[in-house]
Amino acid sequence: MVWIHGGAGRWGSGHEGNYTSGYLPTQGDVIVVTIQYRLGIFGWLAHPELSAESIHGVSGNYATQDQILALKWVQNNISSFGGDPNNVTIFGESAGGQAVSSLLMSPLSKGLFHKAISQSGSAIPNISIPLKVSESGVSAENFGINAVNFFLGENGSIEDFRKLPASEIVEINDPMLDNAIMANISGQIVDGYVFPTNSLQSFKKGKNHKVPYLIGFNANEGTSLLPLIIDKQMFSYFGDIWPSVIWSFIDPEAALMAFTDPSKLSPPPTEYLNLIDTNADPYKTAIDLWGEMFFGAPAFHAALNHSVLADTYLYYFNVDLNVPSDYLGATHALELGYLFNEGGLFGIEETITETDRMIAKEMRSDWIEFAKYGRIEGYVPFSSKNPSAKIYSTKIKNSRLWNENFYKFMSDYWNSTN
């Protein structure tokens, strides 16, 4: 089982204590390999000068190529550790889940793994951007030019950029400035080599590798994430047009406009607006909606499309924290404490209950069984006729999800776009 860590493609590491715990290996007699890959600008920077240097005429996607190289290492070496190179499962969370989803569609990763698990992350909604410089400015090379010019001034060169200390590049103390420069750098670049097509087209047209796939999400993904992007003060700036602002996040150009000139935003579809409870607290509603748009609906959409190719399973993690908070709920990354520990708030002993231990043991058992055999006993495979998920909560069960209509609406929307 090869673990790809999360962190928005910009932070984190494979040697964090959570990931290197002994819970998975000892419960299931499996080998867990955690990997490192280049992050942020070092993992994704595209630039015309870098593309010109490449024998493939491309740049960027270095983080993905690191992950592929790690999988090749596993193929060549895991037998020495008692592992089976013909039974490799890749799994990851957040940006790691997105990486897993992306590896499903890269021709360079074909045959390097045999099952895949995406936790709270996928390559949907469309995070793919084209490589080459474009008039619209939305391309990986355009973003790379802007980043290099920020550090070196107008017409900065890659030769001079290479001379800068790495610490000078990563240490941007202003969070808003850091986000403006770096946020568009990290992502899947459609270069015709690592990624021949964008993620929506790959899932839609059945171009993914035909391997069993387990994907899912947490009930309250947005509670710890959206406030990092739009705090309450900024949210109040958008006023009554906040539904359009949240909708704009599925379109990078529109999202940029939301922060620069909200008045130019196009209204979202009526079906989307009908899902908003106008009597509820707007900020909480926005947080819930954002979580469902970026985690719930993409997981459902990915499962729906991939299920045509291979056995696919959907999970839904909905565990309340045993801490004095009625806000976070089953927030982003909370399931990591259950997979790599005994549950609670990231495995902190004081927050773990016997129910947590039961859920954690069940999750690990399912992940291990899937990794070994590509199926899970008692776990109903996902399909368009039976879009059922396994729910990890106080009561573990297979069930249709309460927000299925919204997920279907978003899936239809993505299937109708390019």
C-alpha positions as CSV (number, residue, x, y, z in Angstrom):
1,M,0.0,0.0,0.0
2,V,1.7,3.2,-1.2
3,W,0.6,6.3,0.6
4,I,0.6,9.8,-1.0
5,H,0.3,12.5,1.6
6,G,-1.9,15.6,1.3
7,G,-1.3,19.3,1.8
8,A,-2.7,21.1,-1.2
9,G,0.3,20.0,-3.2
10,R,2.3,22.6,-1.3
11,W,2.8,21.3,2.3
12,G,3.2,18.0,4.2
13,S,5.5,15.0,4.0
14,G,5.4,11.3,3.9
15,H,7.2,10.8,7.2
16,E,4.6,12.5,9.4
17,G,3.8,10.5,12.5
18,N,0.3,9.7,11.6
19,Y,1.3,8.0,8.3
20,T,4.1,5.9,9.8
21,S,2.1,4.3,12.7
22,G,1.9,0.6,12.9
23,Y,-1.9,0.2,12.9
24,L,-2.4,-0.7,9.2
25,P,0.6,-3.0,8.7
26,T,0.0,-5.0,12.0
27,Q,-3.7,-5.3,11.6
28,G,-3.6,-6.6,8.0
29,D,-0.2,-8.0,7.3
30,V,0.4,-5.4,4.6
31,I,3.5,-3.3,3.8
32,V,2.8,0.4,3.8
33,V,5.2,2.6,1.8
34,T,5.0,6.4,2.3
35,I,6.6,8.6,-0.3
36,Q,7.9,12.2,-0.7
37,Y,7.4,14.3,-3.8
38,R,8.3,17.9,-4.7
39,L,5.8,20.5,-3.5
40,G,4.5,23.9,-4.6
41,I,6.6,25.7,-7.2
42,F,9.3,23.0,-7.1
43,G,6.7,20.3,-8.0
44,W,4.6,22.2,-10.6
45,L,6.4,25.1,-12.1
46,A,5.9,25.3,-15.9
47,H,7.7,27.9,-18.0
48,P,8.4,28.2,-21.8
49,E,12.2,28.0,-21.1
50,L,11.7,24.8,-19.1
51,S,9.6,23.3,-21.8
52,A,12.2,24.2,-24.4
53,E,14.8,22.3,-22.3
54,S,12.7,19.1,-22.2
55,I,13.0,16.3,-24.8
56,H,9.2,16.0,-24.6
57,G,8.7,19.8,-24.9
58,V,6.9,20.0,-21.6
59,S,7.4,21.4,-18.1
60,G,5.6,21.2,-14.8
61,N,4.0,18.0,-13.4
62,Y,7.3,17.2,-11.6
63,A,5.4,16.1,-8.5
64,T,3.4,13.6,-10.5
65,Q,6.6,12.3,-12.1
66,D,8.1,11.9,-8.6
67,Q,5.1,9.8,-7.6
68,I,5.5,7.7,-10.7
69,L,9.2,7.2,-10.0
70,A,8.4,6.1,-6.5
71,L,5.9,3.5,-7.9
72,K,8.7,2.3,-10.2
73,W,10.9,2.0,-7.2
74,V,8.3,-0.2,-5.5
75,Q,8.1,-2.4,-8.6
76,N,11.8,-2.9,-8.6
77,N,12.4,-3.2,-4.8
78,I,9.3,-4.2,-2.8
79,S,10.1,-8.0,-3.2
80,S,13.1,-7.5,-1.1
81,F,10.8,-6.4,1.7
82,G,8.4,-9.3,1.3
83,G,6.0,-7.4,-0.9
84,D,4.3,-8.3,-4.1
85,P,4.9,-5.9,-7.0
86,N,1.9,-7.4,-8.7
87,N,-0.5,-6.3,-5.9
88,V,0.1,-2.6,-5.3
89,T,-2.5,-0.2,-4.0
90,I,-2.0,3.6,-4.1
91,F,-4.0,5.6,-1.5
92,G,-3.9,9.2,-0.4
93,E,-5.9,12.0,1.2
94,S,-6.8,15.5,0.1
95,A,-4.1,16.5,-2.5
96,G,-2.9,12.9,-2.1
97,G,-6.4,11.7,-3.1
98,Q,-6.2,14.1,-6.0
99,A,-2.9,12.6,-6.9
100,V,-4.3,9.1,-6.9
101,S,-7.2,10.2,-9.1
102,S,-4.7,11.8,-11.5
103,L,-2.5,8.7,-11.6
104,L,-5.5,6.8,-12.8
105,M,-5.3,8.8,-16.1
106,S,-1.6,9.1,-16.8
107,P,-0.2,6.7,-19.4
108,L,3.1,6.9,-17.6
109,S,1.6,5.1,-14.5
110,K,0.0,2.2,-16.3
111,G,0.8,-1.1,-14.8
112,L,2.5,0.4,-11.8
113,F,-0.5,-0.1,-9.4
114,H,-3.5,-2.4,-9.3
115,K,-6.0,-0.7,-7.0
116,A,-6.6,2.9,-6.0
117,I,-8.1,4.8,-3.0
118,S,-8.9,8.5,-3.0
119,Q,-9.8,10.0,0.4
120,S,-11.3,13.5,0.4
121,G,-9.8,14.5,-2.9
122,S,-10.0,13.8,-6.6
123,A,-9.0,15.4,-9.9
124,I,-12.6,16.7,-10.2
125,P,-13.8,19.4,-10.4
126,N,-11.6,20.2,-13.3
127,I,-8.2,21.3,-11.7
128,S,-6.5,20.7,-15.0
129,I,-5.0,23.6,-16.9
130,P,-3.3,23.6,-20.3
131,L,0.5,23.9,-20.5
132,K,1.2,26.4,-23.3
133,V,1.0,30.2,-23.1
134,S,-2.4,31.4,-24.1
135,E,-4.0,34.8,-24.7
136,S,-6.4,34.3,-21.9
137,G,-3.5,33.9,-19.4
138,V,-4.9,30.7,-18.0
139,S,-2.1,28.3,-18.7
140,A,0.6,26.7,-16.6
141,E,3.3,28.5,-18.5
142,N,1.5,31.8,-18.0
143,F,1.3,31.2,-14.3
144,G,5.0,30.2,-14.3
145,I,6.1,33.3,-16.0
146,N,4.2,35.4,-13.5
147,A,5.8,33.6,-10.6
148,V,9.3,33.9,-11.9
149,N,8.7,37.6,-12.7
150,F,7.5,38.2,-9.2
151,F,10.9,37.1,-7.8
152,L,13.1,38.6,-10.5
153,G,11.2,41.4,-12.1
154,E,9.8,41.7,-15.7
155,N,11.3,39.2,-18.1
156,G,12.9,37.1,-15.4
157,S,14.8,34.1,-16.8
158,I,14.9,30.5,-15.6
159,E,18.7,30.7,-15.5
160,D,18.5,33.5,-13.0
161,F,15.7,31.9,-11.1
162,R,17.8,28.8,-10.5
163,K,20.3,30.9,-8.7
164,L,17.9,32.0,-6.0
165,P,18.1,30.3,-2.6
166,A,15.2,27.9,-2.2
167,S,14.3,29.5,1.2
168,E,13.7,32.9,-0.6
169,I,11.2,31.2,-2.9
170,V,9.1,29.4,-0.2
171,E,9.2,32.1,2.5
172,I,6.5,34.5,1.5
173,N,5.2,35.9,4.7
174,D,2.0,37.5,3.4
175,P,-0.6,34.7,3.1
176,M,-2.7,36.6,0.5
177,L,0.4,37.3,-1.6
178,D,1.5,33.7,-1.2
179,N,-1.9,32.5,-2.4
180,A,-1.9,34.9,-5.3
181,I,1.5,33.7,-6.6
182,M,1.5,30.1,-5.7
183,A,-2.2,28.8,-5.7
184,N,-2.4,28.5,-9.5
185,I,1.0,26.7,-9.7
186,S,0.0,23.5,-8.0
187,G,-2.2,21.3,-10.2
188,Q,-2.6,18.9,-13.0
189,I,-1.1,20.3,-16.3
190,V,-2.4,18.9,-19.6
191,D,0.9,18.6,-21.4
192,G,0.2,15.7,-23.8
193,Y,2.9,13.7,-22.1
194,V,2.1,13.1,-18.4
195,F,-1.5,14.0,-18.9
196,P,-2.9,13.8,-22.5
197,T,-6.3,15.1,-21.5
198,N,-8.0,16.9,-18.6
199,S,-9.5,15.0,-15.7
200,L,-13.2,15.6,-16.7
201,Q,-12.6,14.1,-20.2
202,S,-10.6,11.2,-18.9
203,F,-13.4,10.2,-16.4
204,K,-16.1,11.0,-18.9
205,K,-14.7,9.0,-21.8
206,G,-13.4,6.1,-19.8
207,K,-9.7,6.8,-20.4
208,N,-8.7,5.8,-16.8
209,H,-6.8,2.7,-16.0
210,K,-9.2,-0.2,-15.4
211,V,-8.4,-0.9,-11.8
212,P,-10.7,-1.2,-8.7
213,Y,-11.3,2.2,-7.1
214,L,-12.4,3.2,-3.6
215,I,-13.3,6.9,-3.2
216,G,-15.1,8.9,-0.5
217,F,-15.3,12.0,1.6
218,N,-16.2,13.4,5.0
219,A,-19.5,14.9,6.0
220,N,-18.2,18.3,6.9
221,E,-15.2,18.9,4.7
222,G,-15.6,22.7,4.4
223,T,-15.7,23.6,8.1
224,S,-11.9,23.7,8.4
225,L,-11.1,24.7,4.8
226,L,-13.4,27.4,3.5
227,P,-12.6,29.8,6.4
228,L,-8.9,29.6,5.3
229,I,-10.0,30.9,1.9
230,I,-12.9,33.2,2.7
231,D,-13.0,34.4,6.4
232,K,-16.2,36.0,7.8
233,Q,-14.9,39.5,7.1
234,M,-14.3,38.8,3.4
235,F,-17.5,36.9,3.2
236,S,-19.5,39.9,4.3
237,Y,-17.9,41.9,1.4
238,F,-19.7,39.7,-1.1
239,G,-23.1,40.3,0.5
240,D,-26.1,38.7,-1.2
241,I,-24.1,37.5,-4.2
242,W,-22.2,34.9,-2.1
243,P,-24.0,32.0,-3.9
244,S,-22.4,33.2,-7.2
245,V,-19.0,33.5,-5.5
246,I,-19.1,29.9,-4.1
247,W,-20.3,28.6,-7.5
248,S,-17.5,30.5,-9.2
249,F,-14.9,28.3,-7.5
250,I,-15.5,25.5,-10.0
251,D,-14.1,27.9,-12.7
252,P,-10.6,29.3,-12.0
253,E,-11.2,32.4,-14.1
254,A,-14.5,33.1,-12.4
255,A,-13.0,32.5,-9.0
256,L,-10.3,35.1,-9.7
257,M,-13.1,37.5,-10.8
258,A,-15.0,36.9,-7.5
259,F,-12.1,38.5,-5.6
260,T,-11.4,41.3,-8.0
261,D,-14.8,42.4,-9.3
262,P,-17.7,40.4,-8.0
263,S,-20.2,42.5,-10.0
264,K,-19.1,40.7,-13.2
265,L,-19.9,37.2,-11.9
266,S,-22.5,35.2,-13.8
267,P,-25.4,33.9,-11.8
268,P,-25.2,30.1,-11.0
269,P,-27.8,27.7,-12.4
270,T,-31.3,27.8,-10.8
271,E,-31.0,24.2,-9.7
272,Y,-28.0,25.2,-7.6
273,L,-29.8,28.2,-6.0
274,N,-32.7,25.9,-5.1
275,L,-30.5,24.0,-2.8
276,I,-29.7,27.0,-0.7
277,D,-31.7,27.5,2.5
278,T,-32.3,31.2,2.6
279,N,-33.4,31.0,6.3
280,A,-30.1,29.5,7.5
281,D,-27.0,31.3,8.5
282,P,-25.4,32.3,5.2
283,Y,-21.8,31.7,6.2
284,K,-22.5,28.2,7.6
285,T,-24.5,27.5,4.5
286,A,-21.6,28.6,2.3
287,I,-19.2,26.3,4.2
288,D,-21.5,23.3,3.8
289,L,-22.2,24.0,0.2
290,W,-18.5,24.5,-0.6
291,G,-17.6,21.2,1.1
292,E,-20.3,19.4,-0.9
293,M,-19.2,21.0,-4.2
294,F,-15.5,20.2,-3.8
295,F,-15.6,16.8,-2.1
296,G,-19.0,15.2,-2.0
297,A,-20.1,15.8,-5.6
298,P,-16.7,15.1,-7.1
299,A,-16.4,11.8,-5.3
300,F,-19.9,10.8,-6.5
301,H,-19.1,11.9,-10.0
302,A,-15.7,10.1,-10.1
303,A,-17.4,6.9,-8.7
304,L,-20.2,7.1,-11.2
305,N,-17.9,7.4,-14.2
306,H,-15.2,4.9,-13.0
307,S,-17.8,2.3,-12.1
308,V,-18.3,1.6,-15.8
309,L,-14.6,0.6,-16.1
310,A,-14.0,-1.5,-12.9
311,D,-15.4,-2.3,-9.5
312,T,-15.9,1.0,-7.6
313,Y,-16.8,1.7,-4.0
314,L,-18.0,4.9,-2.4
315,Y,-17.6,5.7,1.3
316,Y,-19.0,8.5,3.5
317,F,-17.3,9.3,6.8
318,N,-19.6,11.0,9.4
319,V,-18.2,10.8,12.9
320,D,-18.7,13.6,15.5
321,L,-15.7,14.6,17.4
322,N,-15.5,13.9,21.1
323,V,-14.4,17.5,21.8
324,P,-16.2,20.6,23.0
325,S,-17.1,21.9,19.5
326,D,-20.4,21.8,17.6
327,Y,-18.8,23.4,14.5
328,L,-16.1,21.2,13.0
329,G,-18.0,17.9,12.8
330,A,-16.5,15.3,10.5
331,T,-14.1,17.8,9.0
332,H,-11.4,17.5,6.4
333,A,-8.7,14.9,7.2
334,L,-10.4,13.7,10.4
335,E,-10.6,10.1,9.0
336,L,-6.8,10.0,9.0
337,G,-6.9,9.4,12.8
338,Y,-9.1,6.4,12.2
339,L,-7.1,4.9,9.4
340,F,-3.7,5.3,11.0
341,N,-4.7,5.3,14.7
342,E,-7.7,4.5,16.9
343,G,-9.8,7.5,16.0
344,G,-10.7,10.7,17.7
345,L,-9.1,14.0,16.9
346,F,-6.1,12.9,14.8
347,G,-5.5,10.0,17.3
348,I,-5.2,12.2,20.4
349,E,-5.9,9.7,23.2
350,E,-8.1,12.0,25.3
351,T,-10.6,12.3,22.4
352,I,-10.9,8.6,21.6
353,T,-14.0,6.6,22.6
354,E,-14.8,2.9,22.3
355,T,-17.0,3.8,19.4
356,D,-14.1,5.5,17.7
357,R,-12.0,2.4,18.1
358,M,-14.7,0.2,16.6
359,I,-15.0,2.5,13.5
360,A,-11.3,2.8,13.1
361,K,-10.9,-1.0,13.2
362,E,-13.6,-1.4,10.6
363,M,-12.1,1.2,8.3
364,R,-8.7,-0.4,8.5
365,S,-10.1,-3.8,7.8
366,D,-12.0,-2.5,4.7
367,W,-9.0,-0.6,3.3
368,I,-6.7,-3.7,3.9
369,E,-9.2,-6.1,2.3
370,F,-9.6,-3.8,-0.7
371,A,-5.8,-3.5,-1.1
372,K,-5.4,-7.3,-1.0
373,Y,-8.4,-8.4,-3.1
374,G,-9.9,-5.3,-4.9
375,R,-13.2,-6.0,-3.2
376,I,-14.7,-5.6,0.3
377,E,-17.1,-8.2,1.8
378,G,-20.5,-6.7,2.6
379,Y,-19.6,-3.5,0.8
380,V,-22.1,-2.8,-2.0
381,P,-20.3,-1.9,-5.3
382,F,-21.3,1.6,-6.6
383,S,-23.2,1.9,-9.8
384,S,-25.6,4.2,-11.6
385,K,-28.4,1.8,-10.7
386,N,-27.3,1.5,-7.1
387,P,-25.4,4.6,-6.1
388,S,-24.8,3.3,-2.5
389,A,-22.1,4.3,-0.1
390,K,-20.7,2.7,3.0
391,I,-21.3,5.1,5.9
392,Y,-18.8,5.1,8.7
393,S,-20.6,6.5,11.7
394,T,-21.9,5.4,15.1
395,K,-23.8,2.9,13.1
396,I,-21.9,1.5,10.1
397,K,-24.1,0.6,7.1
398,N,-24.6,0.7,3.4
399,S,-27.0,3.4,2.3
400,R,-27.9,6.0,-0.4
401,L,-26.6,9.4,0.5
402,W,-29.0,12.1,1.7
403,N,-27.6,14.7,-0.8
404,E,-27.7,12.4,-3.8
405,N,-29.8,14.8,-5.9
406,F,-27.2,17.6,-5.5
407,Y,-24.4,15.2,-6.5
408,K,-26.4,14.0,-9.6
409,F,-27.0,17.7,-10.5
410,M,-23.3,18.5,-10.3
411,S,-22.3,15.2,-12.1
412,D,-24.6,16.1,-15.0
413,Y,-23.1,19.6,-15.1
414,W,-19.6,18.3,-15.3
415,N,-20.5,15.7,-17.9
416,S,-22.0,18.5,-20.0
417,T,-18.8,20.6,-19.9
418,N,-15.4,20.2,-21.6
